[in-house]
Amino acid sequence: MAQKRKIPQRKCIVTNEMKPKKDLIRVVRNKEGDVFVDTTGKKNGRGAYLSRDIDVILQAEKNSTLNRQLNTEVDAAIYEELKQLVEDKRNEE
């Protein structure tokens, strides 16, 4: 009998919901202090997870949630990239 693989769960920093890792977008701050969107989910650094939902991203931007989570100033370009990712995902479906 094949054992069902455990699906890694992560918490969205805006909604505080636990979701499968693949349903979230990871944003990372590395040792150099660079912040970037980690589409692979494997890069080194402090990671924060956001739901793949435009409202969640807008809320994170408005409330500076990522700034607090990553202890750094998150550039507006990061939010633009996140919004683009969500849009692209929506267009694929």
Secondary structure as UniProt FT lines:
FT   STRAND          9..12
FT   TURN            13..15
FT   STRAND          18..20
FT   HELIX           21..23
FT   STRAND          24..29
FT   TURN            31..32
FT   STRAND          35..38
FT   STRAND          46..51
FT   HELIX           54..63
FT   HELIX           65..70
FT   HELIX           76..92
//
